[in-house]
């Protein structure tokens, strides 16, 4: 199937061919015609399926077909795309800019953690498509810097993650600022009762769009594991990168400290590397990602949370330098490669402490991960498993998603923090927490269930649109 048959305009088709896309992905095939018809949709699609273009392309076309209305002499926001994290917002913004090269529309990305004033200024100049994280959008609305009363199309992207991150009240507050008559598109990877309830209140007779879950069933990703002693992982990694001449490798560590340390060591080995995690400034994160995308650095070492939502075209190699504590995170990690039409490889370096985690992952995948063994790097059988250290953060009490690692000894006294990124991760409701979009807001009732305080976004940019 080609893009021509979906009813897309010549301007959009031109932008797509410039981008090098030849065929729509399944979610694009299903969603684009509905959106162009003006229908609400409820789409089940994860990052990596091409979902961003599935809503962006028809929205740009619909807006481009009709001239911008004028409300009180101003150009109002016509499409609002709500997304949970800064990096997703920035990436959607980039896509909007690319796809609208031949359409005269203005777009703007707003999120917290950066100065609000330039955002206010740009909004005053008139913006057609606004991509926002909920916290900053509400801040802007409170300061009367944004008028949402003429929004024609609303997108709720990654709705399940928004709920997980405790954004439900913010979403409801945003809804009150929108006109009742509008087109609404909701995207979510999962369908809990909570998501269904949200959809019921938000969508009008929605068309349902479903694509196969993108997980490790994807044959596009070749997975393998190498059992190796902890102390020799870095040597083995350097060897693999050099020997196979890997040019763009995303490497996962469990902690920020581990990410820094590994990046330093790889640099010493002559392999250009940078670490990306929650303690890095926004500027440093943006720079590291840009350098990585442009091939100026070969290795990006990231923690789980920092890597969420990273969109890197054709990423060929993902390495689990340390296995994640929670098996589902393995799926997220390796989903960074083999995206859309590309193929990729995921290598896990597994020491004796992590054998239980490896078994958990294989149980989740319902298949074994093939082992490779480079001569000279076989593990020393006399080394016994030790507790897995989790960085300096502490997690007292709160429920664990994955439970104790089996196979490894019990957790050490250092405590447990998945990313050790920032506050609000200790199972207690913090007094104030930093929202994922960086704005400091009062804690809501109850601690957000999963990703509170995951302020380790990695990509910034408050950019205005093309024209
Ligand atoms: P998304 O699920 O929106 O995060 O998209 C995943 C990746 O697939 C992004 O890097 C897109 O640029 C890319 N992509 C989206 N649609 C297509 C397509 N039709 N053909 C090839 N690549 C695509």
Boltz pocket constraint, residues with backbone or C-beta under 6 A from the ligand:
constraints:
  - pocket:
      binder: B
      contacts: [[A, 20], [A, 21], [A, 22], [A, 23], [A, 24], [A, 25], [A, 28], [A, 46], [A, 47], [A, 48], [A, 49], [A, 50], [A, 51], [A, 52], [A, 53], [A, 311], [A, 312], [A, 313], [A, 314], [A, 339], [A, 340], [A, 341]]
      max_distance: 6.0
